[in-house]
Amino acid sequence: MTRKLTTHWHMMKFSGQGVIEQEDEIAEEFPLTLYVDGEEFATIVCSPTELTDLVVGFLASEGVIRQADELKTMSVDEDRGIAYAELIRPQSVGKEYYAKRFIGSCCGKSRQFYFQNDVRTAKTSVSQIRIKPEQVYSLMETLQRSSVDFRNTGGLHNAALCSVTDVLATRADIGRHNALDKLFGHCLRNRWRTSDKIIAFSGRLSSEVVLKAAKIGVGVMLSKSAPTDLALSLADDLGITCVGFIRGSSMNVYTHRERIASPDVEV
């Protein structure tokens, strides 16, 4: 069975013109329970598409695997909402690492993490990529044009992996972290290099989003929305360029501005 991102719901619409009955397009929400080596590991509430990418990206983001070929077998039973993963090497890290809150500092700077496994999996970017403002605007415009399900429902996040000039892959999900994990899984399954790539994102640049970008290995995050202060502190320390409020022909560059190749801005 191939599931879709959206479904339909009969509703009553109230407006200044009165009340009408109509069908509304709604984002579908789907619980996927993941078993690793026969033991229940996590339940991911997600959009029911690209589930193999999601599982692979999630396991890599959690530090269970580093490459897709570390999985001996992987299958998804969409009808039952269950995914099964078997590792070539059994897990050597205790489960407490996947749920334990951890807030600390690293290198005497501002690096803070929500979970202990983030310490092991977040990577500092050394990307040498440079992108022009007009290329930034073009990538975000392309992402917006491709986000049909978001426009129809208002309930999805969209993420795209890009080169400087092109959108290479897009993923959508009700969870912003899931959309990024789907991209991560796609990169791992196809052995894509990520240090020379960019992520364009529809949602807010939170600390969670920046940490996902660091785990994927990109050096630039683009968003039409706002950042948070913890996200920018993390991005500054992790070497990630954060660009927010990309709308039309304007944007705000918050961290590592040296990657934005503009003659109008001192870098």
NORQUIKA-V404653 format. One record per backbone hydrogen bond with DSSP energy under -0.5 kcal/mol. NH is the residue of the N-H (numbers start at 1). CO is the residue of the C=O. If there is no record, write none. Layout:
NH & CO
NH & CO
This chain:
3 & 1
7 & 26
9 & 24
11 & 22
13 & 20
14 & 12
15 & 18
18 & 15
20 & 13
22 & 11
24 & 9
26 & 7
26 & 24
28 & 5
30 & 46
32 & 30
32 & 44
33 & 31
33 & 81
34 & 32
34 & 42
35 & 83
36 & 39
37 & 85
39 & 36
41 & 34
42 & 34
44 & 32
45 & 43
46 & 30
46 & 44
49 & 47
54 & 50
55 & 51
56 & 52
57 & 53
58 & 54
59 & 55
60 & 56
61 & 57
62 & 58
63 & 60
64 & 59
65 & 59
70 & 67
71 & 68
72 & 70
72 & 86
73 & 86
75 & 84
77 & 82
78 & 76
81 & 77
82 & 77
83 & 33
84 & 75
85 & 35
86 & 73
88 & 70
97 & 94
98 & 95
99 & 96
100 & 96
102 & 114
109 & 106
111 & 106
116 & 100
117 & 97
118 & 115
119 & 115
119 & 116
120 & 116
121 & 117
122 & 118
123 & 214
125 & 238
131 & 259
135 & 132
136 & 132
137 & 133
138 & 134
139 & 135
140 & 136
141 & 137
142 & 138
143 & 139
144 & 140
145 & 141
146 & 142
147 & 143
147 & 144
148 & 146
151 & 147
152 & 148
153 & 149
154 & 150
157 & 173
159 & 171
160 & 200
161 & 169
162 & 160
162 & 198
163 & 166
168 & 161
168 & 166
169 & 161
171 & 159
173 & 157
179 & 175
180 & 176
181 & 177
182 & 178
183 & 179
184 & 180
185 & 181
186 & 182
187 & 183
188 & 184
189 & 185
190 & 186
191 & 188
192 & 187
197 & 194
198 & 162
199 & 220
200 & 160
200 & 198
201 & 222
202 & 158
205 & 226
206 & 204
210 & 206
211 & 207
212 & 208
213 & 209
214 & 210
215 & 211
216 & 212
217 & 213
218 & 213
219 & 197
220 & 197
221 & 241
222 & 199
223 & 243
224 & 201
225 & 203
228 & 205
232 & 228
233 & 229
234 & 230
235 & 231
236 & 232
237 & 233
238 & 234
239 & 235
240 & 235
241 & 219
242 & 240
243 & 221
243 & 241
244 & 252
245 & 225
246 & 223
247 & 245
247 & 250
249 & 247
250 & 247
252 & 244
254 & 242
254 & 252
255 & 242
259 & 256
260 & 257
261 & 131
261 & 259
262 & 260
265 & 262
